[in-house]
Structures are given as structure tokens and as C-alpha cells.
Amino acid sequence: MRKKIGQCQLCERDEVELTLHHLTPKEEGGNHLPTVEICIPCHKQIHALYTNKELAIRLMSLERLKDDEELKKFIKWIKKQPPKTLIQTRKSNDRKAKSRR
């Protein structure tokens, strides 16, 4: 399978490797619902910060993702990084607490 290179719809960096993000996670019924093409760091960060349930209920559009306060901080930072930058992510403490419930 060939890697797709282009512009991330979330951070808007150019020449990045793109992945398909289901705006409503597949586990929450989003198999045939809208998707966006975003870079790997943005994709990892979204899933590190939020549960699939949160994404399905509260962050199910590109506009809502861009307006989210936690993601805004990340987007501001990642925009300054070179296209090849990959990051390590860890679940946020808030997300860890939610997954234990």
C-alpha cells in the first residue's frame, strides 16, 4: 500500500503522511460516516486525549476538533514542526480516568 502525502486537514501542514480519521469512531457506528485526512501526529493526539465515546458525542466534526481547547494547543505547536516529525503520545490523565469508569 502506498503512503498518501498531502495537507493535513487539522493542522494544515503540507507534505505530511496522511491517515484516515473517522469523525465518528467505527466502534461508535461511524463505519460509513464522514472521514478526514489528517497527519499521523494529529491522529495520535486526538486518540490520546479523547475516548471514542467523547469523539462520537462531542468532537464529530473537523470544526469541533479545531475549536477544542486541548487540541488548539497541540495544533499551534505541531504547525511549527517539520512535515516528517513524528511524536510519541501517552493517554492524558483525564482520558485514563475515564477509561477506568
C-alpha positions as CSV (number, residue, x, y, z in Angstrom):
1,M,0.0,0.0,0.0
2,R,1.4,3.4,-1.0
3,K,1.6,6.2,1.6
4,K,-0.6,9.2,0.9
5,I,1.2,12.6,1.2
6,G,-0.6,15.9,1.3
7,Q,-2.0,18.5,3.6
8,C,-3.4,17.7,7.0
9,Q,-7.0,18.9,7.3
10,L,-6.5,19.6,11.0
11,C,-3.1,21.3,11.4
12,E,-2.9,22.3,7.7
13,R,0.8,21.3,7.4
14,D,1.8,20.4,3.8
15,E,3.8,17.3,2.6
16,V,2.8,15.1,5.5
17,E,1.8,11.5,5.5
18,L,-2.0,11.3,5.8
19,T,-4.2,8.9,7.7
20,L,-8.0,8.5,7.6
21,H,-9.7,9.6,10.7
22,H,-13.4,8.6,11.2
23,L,-15.1,11.6,12.7
24,T,-17.4,9.2,14.4
25,P,-15.3,6.3,15.5
26,K,-16.0,2.9,13.9
27,E,-16.7,1.4,17.3
28,E,-19.4,4.0,17.8
29,G,-21.1,3.3,14.5
30,G,-19.0,5.5,12.2
31,N,-18.0,3.0,9.5
32,H,-19.9,4.8,6.8
33,L,-19.9,8.3,8.2
34,P,-17.6,11.2,7.2
35,T,-13.9,11.0,7.5
36,V,-11.0,13.5,7.3
37,E,-7.4,13.0,6.1
38,I,-5.0,14.1,8.9
39,C,-1.4,13.6,9.7
40,I,-0.2,10.9,12.0
41,P,0.8,13.2,14.9
42,C,-2.7,14.8,14.9
43,H,-4.4,11.4,14.7
44,K,-2.3,10.1,17.6
45,Q,-3.0,13.2,19.7
46,I,-6.8,13.0,19.1
47,H,-6.9,9.4,20.3
48,A,-4.5,10.1,23.2
49,L,-6.8,12.9,24.5
50,Y,-10.3,11.5,24.0
51,T,-12.2,8.3,24.3
52,N,-14.2,7.1,21.2
53,K,-17.4,7.9,23.1
54,E,-16.3,11.6,23.5
55,L,-15.3,11.8,19.9
56,A,-18.7,10.4,18.8
57,I,-20.7,12.7,21.1
58,R,-18.7,16.0,21.3
59,L,-16.0,16.1,18.6
60,M,-17.6,14.6,15.5
61,S,-16.7,17.3,13.0
62,L,-13.5,18.9,11.8
63,E,-14.7,22.3,13.1
64,R,-15.3,20.9,16.6
65,L,-11.9,19.3,16.6
66,K,-10.3,22.6,15.6
67,D,-12.2,24.5,18.2
68,D,-11.3,22.2,21.1
69,E,-9.1,23.9,23.6
70,E,-6.7,21.0,24.2
71,L,-6.3,20.3,20.5
72,K,-5.8,24.0,19.8
73,K,-2.6,24.0,21.9
74,F,-1.3,20.9,20.1
75,I,-2.2,22.3,16.6
76,K,-0.4,25.6,17.4
77,W,2.7,23.6,18.4
78,I,2.7,21.0,15.6
79,K,2.2,23.7,12.9
80,K,5.8,24.8,13.7
81,Q,7.2,21.2,13.2
82,P,8.7,19.8,10.0
83,P,6.5,17.5,8.0
84,K,8.5,14.4,8.9
85,T,8.1,15.0,12.6
86,L,6.6,12.0,14.4
87,I,5.7,12.2,18.1
88,Q,5.2,9.9,21.0
89,T,1.9,10.2,22.7
90,R,0.5,9.0,26.0
91,K,-3.1,8.9,27.1
92,S,-3.9,12.1,29.1
93,N,-4.6,11.6,32.8
94,D,-8.1,12.7,32.1
95,R,-8.6,10.0,29.5
96,K,-7.0,7.4,31.7
97,A,-9.5,8.2,34.4
98,K,-12.4,8.0,32.0
99,S,-11.4,4.6,30.6
100,R,-11.3,3.2,34.2
101,R,-15.0,4.0,34.7
